[in-house]
Amino acid sequence: MTPKRFHWIVAITAALASSGFGQNERMRVRAFPPKAVRLLPSPFESAMAANGRYLLQLEPNRLLHGFYLSAGLPPKGERYGGWESRGVAGHTLGHYLSACSYQYAATGDSRFRDRVVAIVRELAECQALRSDGYLGAIPDGDRLWGEIRRGDVRSKGFDLNGFWVPWYTQHKIFAGLIDAVRVAEVPEALPVVKRLGEWAIDTTKVLTPEQWQTMLQCEHGGMNESLADLAELTGDARFKDLARKFHHQAVLDPLSRKEDRLTGLHANTQIPKLIGLARLYELDGKPEDRTAAEFFWDRIVNHRTFAMGGNSNHEHLGQPDRLNDQLSPESAETCNTYNMLKLTRHLYAWEPKATWFDYYERALFNHILGSQRTQDGMVTYFVPLQPLATRPFSTPFDSFWCCVGTGIENHARYGEAIYSEADSEIRVNLFVPSVLTAQSEGARLRMEASLPQDERVRLKVERAEGRTWTLAIRRPEWVASSPRVSVNGRGVALEPEQDGYLRVRREWKSGDLVEWTLPMAVRTEPLPDNPNRVALMYGPVVLVARHPREEEGPPPVLVPERRPSSNLLRRLPGKELRFRSADVLRPRDTDFVPFYEATEGPYTTYFDLFTGEQWKERERTYRVEAARRAAEERATIDVLRPGEMQPERDHHFEGERIETGEHLGRKWRHAVDGWFSFRMKVAPKAPQELVCDYWSGDSGRVFDIEVDGVKLATQRMEPVSSPAFVKVRYLLPPDLLAGKREITLRFVAHNGSVAGGLYGARIVRKDLKKTE
C-alpha cells in the first residue's frame, strides 16, 4: 500500500466517523454510518427507489457541461435547461454527487458510486488544466473571481458583482466532493476538494473585513460548513480560518446575543450559515456559536413553522408567531426544511432530547415525504398551504431549481437519523421500517412499523453477541396515551426519562423481540395568531381534505359544534389511512388523507372554525370573497413581489441607487433619485392593466412609469391623513402591447425625488364589461 493511498484511507475513516452528527467530545450521541441502515418497504423506501430511478436518468456529462467550458475543454453533453442554463449553473452537479453518494450508502447499489467515481475523475481532469485549482460552471466565472481576487467587491444584496449567488454554487460543489469522500468512500475526491479549498483561500486573501461583509450580503450557502468539514478532513487549519471569515455579522451576531432580527430575511439564505456555525462549534467549542444555532432553531421551529414542518412564505421569513397570512401558493420552500433537518441533527448530538426529533419527524413525514411525486421522482419547490391547493412539481430536464438539488438528496438520506448511539446505548429516534447493523454492539436490529396507519412497532434483534446494552425508544409528543412496551411478549413498566426516551437495558440475545404501541388520535393544531384556523393531525402526520379537480367555490370550513377533536373525523376501513369528516365540514364532507399523499389534485391543510350560527351569518360573505380572489387570480397574467430574491431574478430586476426594506410585513423597492426596471409577461391581444401597490404615506414622491421606453404615467404621491396600502391601476395602451409577450417596466424618479416604494406589481386582464 502506497503512503498516499494509506493517507486517503485514514482520511476516509475519520470522515465516516464524523458524518452526520456526533464527531467529538462535544457530542453526546453519534450517528451510525449511512451504510449501516437499510430501509424496508414503506413510503420512505418507495420515495428512495423513485429518487434512484431519476438519478440514473440524469446524464453526468450534461451536468458537467459548464465545468468543461471553464477548463477550456469541449463539452461532452448538451447543457440541461432551467437553472442549469442560467447563472447558478453547476449547483446541481454538487447536489448530484451528494445524492448519489447517499443513495449508494443507503442501498449498496454500485451504479451510484460508479457515477461518483466517474464525475470526480472528470472534475480532476478539468482542474488539472487550470493553474489556480478552480472548479466551476458559472458563466463568465473567471471575470467574477478575477474581480474578487483584486478586491473589487460589489453587491446590491441579491448578487455579487452582478452574478447570481456564486459562493452558494461553489458550496454545493465543495459539499458534493466532501460527501464523495466520506459517504461514497471515493478517495480521489479528497485532493480535488483540497485544491479547490486552496483556490478559495487565494481568491479571497486580499479582502478587507469590510469587503468580506459586503460580499456576504449575497447568499453564500454553507461555505463555512464545507470549509469546517474540509479542515477536519485534512487537518489543515487554513480551511477553518477561512470558514471563520464566512461569518455574516449582520445576521449571526444578533443571534449569538439571542436577538431575533430575522423578519423579512430570505429564509434559506440564513439556515446554512447556522449549520456552519454548528460545525465550527463542534471543532472549536465557542459558546456563542452554539447559542446562535440553538436560538435560531427555536425562532424558526417554535415561532415560524407550519403544522407540516415547513417554514417561510415566498421564500422569506415573516414575523414570529404570525402565520395566519402566510398560507399561499408559495409557502414552505423545501430547501428550508432540508437545511433545518441538517441543523437539528447537530443540535440533537449536543443535547440528545426527544423534542428535537418531534420536529424532525413532523418535517420528514409531512414536508419531505410530501415533496416528491413517487411515480416519477419529481419534486416541489414550494408546498402550497392555501385552501384548494395543488402542488407544482419539477420536470426531469428543464427545472433544476435549488429544491431539485436538495430534493434529490432528501430522498436518498432517509436512513441517516432513524437510529443513533451513545456509550452502550442504541437509540430509536424515528419509527421508519429499517434494518440497522450496529457494529459497535455487535447487533443487527430489524424494525417493522407502518406509522401512521398502525400504532404498533416491532423491533427484532436478529443478531446479538450476548452483550448488555440499552435500547432507548423515543416517546413522541403526539402519543394520545402512555406507550405500552413488551419484551418477548412480557410487558415492561416504563416511564419516560427527562430526555423523553423509554429505556430497556438487558443482555440481548438473537431472536429477542421488543414491541411497543404508540396510541394516536385526531387532534387539532391552531395557528399561533388565529386559534380559529386549525390543521388536523393524527400521530406525526397532518391530515388534509381531498377535493375533486373541478371543484370551485369557497374553501371548506369546520363546524364542529363542540365535538372533541378526536370525533371530527371517522376512520374508514382498510389498511390505508383514510378518514371521512363526520358531518362537520362545510359546504360538504369529504375524505382526508396524510399530507404526504396529496400530490395529485386539490387539497386543503388549514380550516377555519365556525359555530353553526356563525356559518349561517358568514357563508354568503365567505363565498363572495372566495369568488373575488378566484377571479383576480384568473385575470392575472404576471406578478412581481419586489424586494424578494427569486421573483426579482425571474423578472430581470435592475436599477441604480435602489434600496429595499419592509413595512407592516410587506417588502418594498424604491430608487432615490434613480430608477429601477423589471420585465413582466403580457398577453398579445387582451386589454390589460398594470396594478401597482403603494403606501400612501410616501407623500411627496414623484416618478414616471415607462413601458419599453415610452412614458405610461407620472405618479404623484399626495399627502393623506390616514396612510394605507393602495392599489393604482394604469391602463396599458394596446399599441404598446401589440405582438408582445413581455414588456420592460421602468420606474424613474423625478429630479431630487424617489421612485416607489413599490410593494407589488401585477399585470391583469382588463374586464371591459365591468367598466362600461
Secondary structure, 3 states (H helix, E strand, C coil): CCHHHHHHHHHHHHHHHHCCCCCCCCCCCEECCHHHEEECCCHHHHHHHHHHHHHHHCCHHHHCHHHHHHCCCCCCCCCCCHHHHCCCCCHHHHHHHHHHHHHHHHHCCHHHHHHHHHHHHHHHHHHHCCCCCCCCCCCCHHHHHHHHHCCCCCCCCCCECCECCHHHHHHHHHHHHHHHHHCCCCCCHHHHHHHHHHHHHHHHCCCCHHHHHHHCCCCCCCHHHHHHHHHHHHCCHHHHHHHHHCCCHHHHHHHHCCCCCCCCCEHHHHHHHHHHHHHHHHHHCCHHHHHHHHHHHHHHHCCCECCCCCECECCECCCCCCCCCCCCCCECEHHHHHHHHHHHHHHHHHCCCHHHHHHHHHHHHHHHHHHEECCCCEEECECCCCCCECCCECCCCCCCCHHHHHHHHHCCCHHHHCEEEECCEEEECCCCCEEEEEHHHCEEEEEEECCCCCCEEEEEEEECCCCEEEEEEECCCCCCCCCEEEECCEEECCCCCCCCEEEEEEECCCCCEEEEECCCCEEEEEECCEEEEEEEEECCEEEEEECCCCCCCCCCEECCCCCCHHHCEEECCCCCCCEEECCCEECCCCEEEEHHHCCCCCEECEEEECCHHHHHHHHHHHHHHHHHHHHHHHHEEEEECCCCHHHHHHCCCEEEEEEEEEECCEEEEEEEEEEEEEEEECCCCCCEEEEEEEECCCCCCEEEEEECCEEEEEEECCCCCCCCEEEEEEEECHHHHCCCCEEEEEEEECCCCEEEEECEEEEEECCHHHHC
